[in-house]
Amino acid sequence: MKVDIVIPTYKRINQLLSCIDSIKIARSNVFEHEIKLKIFVSTIKEYQILDNLRIINFWTDIILMGKKYIAPIFWNDYLKEMKSDAMVYINDDVELDKNCIKEGIKALKSLNLDGVIGFKQFNAKPNAIVCKGAFGMIGSKFADRFPKRQVFCPDYIAFGLDTELWKFSESIGRFIYCETALLKHYHPTFTGQNKDETYQHNRKIGRNYDTQIRNLRGERGLLWGKTFERVNHLIKEN
């Protein structure tokens, strides 16, 4: 089985390096599968740093994003051209458990590649509201259900797309929340650490906009995958 792990990164070199280290360990548990890592950097400086650290190898590529990072467009564009059996979608501020990829593959195989596997954020606080589809693995056959493999609702910028993916895939019996596919998410609400530049940036560009999108879609009873109706034009007209 061929799996691509795809990570966008923005000004988080140290956290990214920890993430890569965890992937190396998780990958070592699934040598019977072909696991590739694709890191999309936002700036030339980040590319140069990673290049100097000799991150590139036979299973790791570093790609300069070349355009503004908008989450649904980024993931959808990758899925559209992907030749592998599955895509793992994660951020640069996570660390995978050594069995995360192994357990995710096992769960996805049980759905015959036609589904979504949610990874469990094991360090989330007990009362935290966590999207079960925030990080995970998407099978190629599930992606084929969508026009041009646009699995993530392109109405959003940064927030809400994972929730609709989770809700739709669950509604058709194609979602497994794999509690043995674990990762640690270095989210400020989980760790108590200061909110970094990336955290602030994402909320500045997307929070208010995506809240409006979520409300409009909710009012109309829209769920991406069930329908492909969009509402972003309604905000642009205001």
N, C-alpha and C positions, 0 to 999 in steps of 0.2 A: 504494500500500500504506500502511495506517495502522499506526503503531507507537507504543505507549505505553512510555516509560521511567519506571519506578516505583522511587522511592528512599525508604526509611524513614531518618530521621536522629535522632540523640540526642546532643546536646551536642558537636557537631563542626562548628560554623559555618564556621570557616576552611577545613577540609578540604572541606566541602560546597561552598563557593564555588569552590574549585579544580576540583571535580568538575563543577559547572555550566559553568564556563568551557570545560572540555574538551568537554562535550556540545555547546555552541554551535558549536565548530569542526567536530566530527564531523557535526553536523546540517547544516552549510553544504555538505557534500559530497553530500547526498541530498535536495536540494530537490524532486526529482520525487516524493518520498514525503512523507506527512504525519506528522511526528514531534512527539509531545506529551510534555512532561515533567511528571510528577506527584510532588511532594515532600511526604511525610507527616512532619510535625514532632511531637515528643513533648510539647512544652510551649508555653504561650502566649508565653513570653519569646522562644523561638526564632522563632515566627510573627511577632512584632512586629519583631524584628531584620531578618528577611528582607523583611517588608513595607516597612520604612523604607528598605531598600536598593533598593526597586522591582524586586524579582525577578519579580513577577507580570507576565505579558504574555500575548499571544494564544496562545502555545504552552506556557506554564509556569503551573501551578497549585500553590498551597501549601495543604495541607489539615491541619488539626489532627487528630491521630489519634483522639482521643476515647476511647481504651481502651488497656489495657496492650499493649505490642508483643510479640507472640509470632509469630515468623517464619512458620511454616506457615499460621497462621490469617490473617495479614495478606496474604500473597501469594494464598492461595486465595480469600479474600473479594474481592480485586480481580479475579482471573480470572473469578469467577462472574458479575460484572456487566459485564465488559469487552466493548465493541462493536468494538474494533479487531482487526486481523489478527494482531497479535503483541504480546507484552509483554517488554521488556528488564528483567531483575531484577538490580540492582546495589546496592551499599552506598554510603555517603557518603564512604568513604575510598579511592575509586578515581579514576583519571583515564583517560578513553578516548583511544586513539589516533585521529587524524583520520579514519582509514578503518575504524574499528571497526564502526560502525553499517552502513556501506555493505557491508562484507564479510559481516557477520552476515545482512543481508537477502538477499544473493546466495545464501548457503548455505541459508537457510530456504526460499527459493523453489525450490531444487533438491529439497526434500522436500515441496513443494506445501503448505506451512504446517503439515504434520503431522509435527512433530519439535521437537527441542531443539538449539540451537546453543550450544556452550560457547565462551566467550571465553578467550583465552590470557593469563595473568598473566606478562607478559614479563620482569618484574623478579624473579621467583622464583629463588632460588638453585638451582644445578644439581642438588643432592641433596635438595631440598625435596620433601616429600610434598604434592602439590597435587591437589585434587579438580577434575577437568576440568569439572564442572558447577557450580562455585561461583558463577560469574557467567555470564549468557548471555541467550538469547532463546528464548521459548516460542511456538510457533505456535498459533493459535486452534483449528485442527483437532486438534492433539495434545491440547489441554486438553479437548476434547469427548470424549475417550476415558474421562474420569474422571467418576464421579458428582458432580454439582454443581461440576465443574471443580476438584476437590480434587487438584491435581497434586502438591502437596507433602504428604508423610506427616504428618498432624496429631498423631502420637504425640510428635514432637519439640518442643522449645522454641526452640533456636537452632542446634544442631549435628546433622549427620547427614541432614537432609532433602535437601540438595543431592546428597549421595552416592547416595541411593536413586533420586532423579530421574535422575541420570546413568546408573546401572547398569541401571535398567529401560529407559530410552529406547534405550540402546545394545543391550540384549538383544533388542529387536525391530527393530533396524536403523533407528531413528528418531533417532539422535544423530550430530552432526558436531562434532568438536573443531576449530574453525576457527582455525588457527594464523596467519591473517592478520587476524583480529578481535582486536586487541591492547588490553590495558589495563594500567595500572600500579596495583598494589595496595599501599597504604601500610601493610602489615602489619609489626609490629615484627620478626618473624623475617626479613623480606626487607630492611628498611631499617636495622635496628639502632637505631631510635628507641625512646624510652621508651614503655611501655604506657600508653595514655591511659585516661581515666575510662570511656569507652564499652567499650573492650576488657575492662577489669576487671569492669564491670557485667555484660556478656554471659556471662562465665565464672562469675561468682558465681551467677547465676540458672539457668544451663543446663548447665554442664559435667558435674557429677556425675549429674544427672538424665538427660541425654541419653546418657551413657555406659551407664547401666543400660538405657535403652531400646534402644540399639544392640545390646547384648549379648543381651537377651531376644529381639529380632527375629532376630538372627543364629542363636541356638540353635534357633529354630523354622523357620528357612529362609524367612523372610518378606521379600518385596520389594514395596514399594508400587507398585501398578499391575498387578502380576502377581496379587496378592490385595489385599483391602482389610481384612484382619484387623488389629486393633490390640492393643497390649499395655499401654497406659498404665494401665489399671485394675489390673493386677497390682502395679504399684508403689504405687498409692494404697492398696491393701489392706494393705500391709506396715507 
